[in-house]
Structure formats: C-alpha cells, structure tokens
Amino acid sequence: MKEATIGRPGKTTIAKRDREKAKQMRQREKDERRAQRKADKPERRPTASGEDPDLEGLRWGPQAPLFYIASYELAAKMQLRAAEVSDLSRESAATRAL
C-alpha cells in the first residue's frame, strides 16, 4: 500500500525549489563569511618556549593571596551595592506599574 503524498510524486513545487535555493544561498554566504574571517585572522606564531600564546604567562595552581583578596573585595562591593541597585523607590510611577 502506497503512502499518501502531497502533490504528485517526483514533482517539486516552486516554493520548495525556492526554499532550497535560499538555503543553498545562505550556506554559500556563511561559507564565504567563514573564509573571510579566517583570512582576516592574524596568524599566531608559536612562542619561543613553544607555549600556546593564549596560555603563555599563566601560572597554574594556587594563586598569590593578593589575587584572592581582590576577588573577595569585589564580591563584598557587589553585595553592598545590591540593595542600592534593587531599590525601586527612585523609579517613576509608570515603571513601578509594570
């Protein structure tokens, strides 16, 4: 028993053909943009030590105490400002009505 098909078998509709052409066009444009970005990207040269340039100079393992102190200070500042930021009393009546 044959399955029911929309339209005649083997007959592509104009709309389907147009969708497929548009899809192929978008893919071509995407490939061109990707190739352009790759061409524009500066070439990375390996460092003298052979390390990845993005990772060069990073210190692995436990960090100096000053690093942690700075992080804690930033967290404290953010927590202290949270009440000020969430204070809606300075907002207009229209904003508070939302």
C-alpha positions in Angstrom: 0.0 0.0 0.0 1.4 3.4 -1.0 1.7 6.2 1.5 -0.3 9.3 0.7 1.8 12.1 -0.6 1.1 15.8 -1.1 1.1 16.7 -4.7 2.4 14.3 -7.3 5.4 12.0 -6.6 8.6 13.3 -8.0 7.1 16.8 -8.7 8.8 19.6 -6.8 6.8 22.7 -6.1 8.2 26.1 -7.0 8.0 27.1 -3.3 10.1 24.1 -2.3 12.6 24.8 -5.0 12.8 28.5 -3.9 13.3 27.4 -0.2 16.1 25.0 -1.3 17.8 27.8 -3.4 17.6 30.2 -0.5 19.0 27.6 1.9 21.9 27.0 -0.5 22.5 30.7 -0.9 22.6 31.2 2.9 25.1 28.3 3.2 27.3 29.8 0.5 27.2 33.2 2.2 28.0 31.6 5.5 31.0 29.7 4.0 32.2 32.9 2.4 32.0 34.8 5.7 33.8 32.0 7.5 36.6 32.0 4.8 36.8 35.8 5.1 37.1 35.7 8.9 39.8 33.0 8.6 41.7 35.1 6.1 41.4 38.3 8.3 42.5 36.5 11.4 46.1 37.2 12.3 48.4 34.3 12.1 49.5 33.1 15.5 53.1 32.2 15.8 54.2 29.8 18.5 56.2 31.4 21.2 59.9 30.7 21.7 59.0 28.4 24.6 56.6 26.5 22.4 53.6 27.5 24.6 50.2 28.5 23.3 50.2 32.3 23.1 46.8 32.4 24.9 48.2 30.5 27.8 51.6 32.0 27.9 52.4 33.5 31.3 49.6 31.9 33.2 50.5 30.5 36.5 48.9 27.2 37.2 48.0 26.0 40.7 47.3 28.1 43.7 47.5 31.8 43.2 49.0 34.5 45.3 46.9 35.6 48.3 46.5 39.1 46.8 44.6 37.6 43.9 42.0 36.1 46.4 41.8 39.3 48.4 40.9 41.3 45.3 38.2 38.7 44.4 36.7 38.9 47.9 36.8 42.7 47.9 34.9 42.8 44.6 32.3 40.3 45.9 31.8 42.4 49.0 31.4 45.6 46.9 28.8 43.9 44.7 26.9 42.6 47.7 26.8 46.0 49.3 25.6 47.7 46.1 22.8 45.1 45.6 20.4 46.8 47.9 21.0 50.2 46.2 20.5 48.7 42.7 17.3 46.9 43.6 15.8 50.0 45.3 12.8 50.8 43.2 11.7 53.9 45.1 13.6 56.2 42.7 11.7 54.8 39.7 8.9 56.6 38.0 5.3 55.6 38.7 5.0 54.2 35.2 8.0 51.9 35.7 6.7 50.7 39.1 3.3 50.0 37.4 5.0 47.4 35.2 
